[in-house]
Amino acid sequence: MAKRASKKQAKDGNGANLGFEAKLWLAADKLRNNLDAAEYKHVVLGLVFLKYISDAFEELHAALLAGEGEFEGADPEDPDEYRGANVFWVPPEARWQHLQDSARQPGIGKLVDEAMIAIERDNPRLRGVLPKDFARPALDKQRLGELIDLIGTIGLGDAENRSKDILGRVYEYFLSEFASAEGKKGGQFYTPRCVVRVLVEMLAPYKGRVYDPCCGSAGMFVQSEKFVEEHGGRIGDIAIYGQESNPTTRRLALMNLAIRGIEGDLGPEHADTFRRDLHKDLKADFVLANPPFNDSDWHRRDDDVRWKYGTPPKGNANYAWVQHFIHHLAPGGLAGFVLANGSMSSNQSGEGEIRRAIIEADLVDCMVALPGQLFYSTQIPVCLWFLTRRKHDGRRRDRRGETLFIDARKLGTMIDRVHRDLPDCEIELIADTYRCWRGDPGFKPTAIDDYTDVPGFCRSASKDEITEHGYVLTPGRYVGAEELEEDDEPFEEKMRRLTEELNEQFEESAKLEKAIRSNLEGLGYGN
């Protein structure tokens, strides 16, 4: 590993601000009043979605109205013209200008509800997805009108702004802000973008079936599609399968996919994965997930076919999720998911025996310890698991009997007092380390030259070593201590330099104390 990204190379993982997100957020935040974040996020994101599809509609509507070239003789009020161009048909009562003209009227909430109902009626893909409670008394109609006016100034769905993914960035910004506002509950629908990017960049889902059985607002799917496009593929190269137990969160996911033109199978309705597996026969090429941490409120059936490596305890679903992921992996599939750190070492209620069986089956490919404060839902550090059914697939290096450990706890940059982010260069470092070790064919790393063990950061360990450590998977046990830079300064010179620095500090302290005493005396507080 000849080169390693430095902190100076760090870039904002969310990209440069567009300039209006914070202003838009402040306007939206005014709506809170008597509504909590869990309620008004659907109000705001519903309006953003409506503006997006209205912009895309109006652009095509204008071209059809002009009737030039391929649009000669076309009817601008024919819904099929729009469906054929993969643009949502927006009926007259739902068009943004109609709402904007009435934004300051007391009945604006009812008009927005009617617009949402009309769009769902004419676009089967959106049926049951859009929020329709803008007329509720608790929603301040004056502030709702102000928000509509502000959103009206931002281009979202026309071709130019679609190419810049303006809506995607606004949507992502809002999801993260709502997650922060909701605190612990925010983790139910939002996984920080940097964590999703680490998972996606490490798994590299170029083609195949991607599955997330607790998909939240669909961030894993969106980032997977982005990965494919950024590496020369197309939307559609991957097939998306998921499910979500929370009905309002599921609607967020469907909107998030719809605004990006992504088709996904999230099942016919919301459902609990353990009670009702909506994709029972699916064998996925890639599993990406961030299940609830240490969930004690889950349904267990003791004779479940998924418990191949042991029955998980009723008080903690961590190893139920792990075995669910394994159950849905195709023979050559790869799984990457987030779990609480305790999952790497817990021996309670049979968890250690399940982990031992999984390790003995040689399914654990890589373990990554992440720094704390990345999540809005918890300040505790978490880890990433990477599993595979086949470490010798004929395409990558034969890794049988080996597991890579990466300790990334010292990485990340604080973006505010309580939240940390992983910049692009560090995401690349983690992903490159794994993919070089794994031996991906044709892969050209950017953060390193090739794989080597780096004390304090990464190490490839044998199954025998893991057995010696009692089947504990904590990376810190294996990577060792970081090598310190050699200190060539002679002992006598170092002591003289440190003494001089200490004397200078004492002198500065004495001067400061003297100045404080003088000021106090001037104020009449002297002895």
Secondary structure, DSSP 8 states (H G I E B T S, - for coil): ------GGG---TT-S--SSHHHHHHHHHTT-TTS-HHHHHHHHHHHHHHHHHHHHHHHHHHHHHHT-GGGTT--TT-HHHHHTTT-----GGG-HHHHHHTTTSTTHHHHHHHHHHHHHHH-GGGTTTS---TT-TTS-HHHHHHHHHHHTTS--SSHHHHHTTHHHHHHHHHHHHHHHHHGGGGGGT---HHHHHHHHHHH---SEEEEETT-TTSHHHHHHHHHHHHTT--TTSEEEEE--S-HHHHHHHHHHHHTTT--EE--SS---TTT--TTTT--EEEEEE---TT--S----TT-TT-TT----TT--HHHHHHHHHHTEEEEEEEEEEEEGGGGT--GGGHHHHHHHHHHTT-EEEEEE--SS--SS-SS-EEEEEEES-S--SSS---TTEEEEEE-TT--EESSSS-EE--HHHHHHHHHHHHHHHT-TT---SS-SS---BTTTEEEEEHHHHHHTTT---THHHH---------S-HHHHHHHHHHHHHHHHHHHHHHHHHHHHHHHHTT---
